Amino acid sequence: MTVRILAAGDQFVRPGLLVHALHQELGNTVDVSTLELPWPVEPFRRIAEVDEASGSEEQMIEALRGVRICVTQMAPLTERILQACPSLELFAVGRGGPVNANVDAAARHGVTVTCAPGRNAVATSEHTVAMMMAAARRIPHTHGELMGGVWRGDYYQYDQVGVELEGSCVGLVGYGAIGKRVARILKGFGATVLVYDPYIRSDAVTDVDELVGLDELLNRSQVVSLHARLTKDNAGMIGAKEIAAMPNGSIIVNCARGGLLDYDAVCDALESGHLFGAAFDVFPEEPIPVGSRLLATPGIVMTPHLAGASKQTAHNAAKIVAAETGRFLRGEALENAVAPNVRRAG
């Protein structure tokens, strides 16, 4: 019997990319139907009990009728969908973590959930370093003023200029797939790289000058960049106290998860002059609400949660979920299966 697969793509990881990757992996031995979800033109949202999803439960229930495998990036997998779709066996999510899937409910229904760690590691690491430089050298602000016909010579004053990466101490909070690549890039610039990651052994790090505690990292780093996964244990790990411990005139960068950082504390530190700049790709609420302090506080560089957005990321996601599908159908061990009770952000 031909295996039925749903390729539930969106306008980034397009259905056609998923279909092509599946055929590259499996040939024409499978029956692939497609569904295009509205993300990112429509922001992802919470659907029933899962986060950062696109589409609807009704849409997925209809599309999954008789389907054994779903490959996707943003489609929701909820208790209701699982109850309505008994033929489903594998839900392969092309993200670093399946936040759009109820992993515990899937396990109860006999559905395996997989994810795609590292699919956007290169894009996010390159974007992170670009954000560091943009904040340190005021690139967006000076560009905007020039486009408005304003030439600011006073930006050359000593108190207004930023720092170079070469010779600076940069602290990375987290040393996963993205943190490792950021460290490698920074060493190429000639920076001193400190890392805080309680889950990493000293013999497992490269391109790092020192593994240190969080307090020491904050005290020594002119630039601090967050690369930790968000968990219940580290939510809000960088707040007013931690920011106050950073050197005067330093910079903080977050391209990981908004929940790691107290953004009001950052705004306070920028307004007081303690921080020179900040750069964010992720936020406590997305989209940023009208009236947010982030939109009025000077010294902030922002992008709309697109650090991982590259053509290579989209192709990587499709290839990873297709490879997991192939392993599943051949009865091989899966590389990225997610256990129940695990919540990994992605």
Beta strands, then each sheet from edge to edge (+ up, - down):
strand 1: 3-9
strand 2: 30-36
strand 3: 45-47
strand 4: 50-53
strand 5: 69-72
strand 6: 90-93
strand 7: 112-114
strand 8: 169-173
strand 9: 192-196
strand 10: 210-211
strand 11: 223-226
strand 12: 250-254
strand 13: 275-280
strand 14: 300-302
sheet 1: 2+ 1+ 5+ 6+ 7+
sheet 2: 3+ 4-
sheet 3: 10+ 9+ 8+ 11+ 12+ 13+ 14+
end
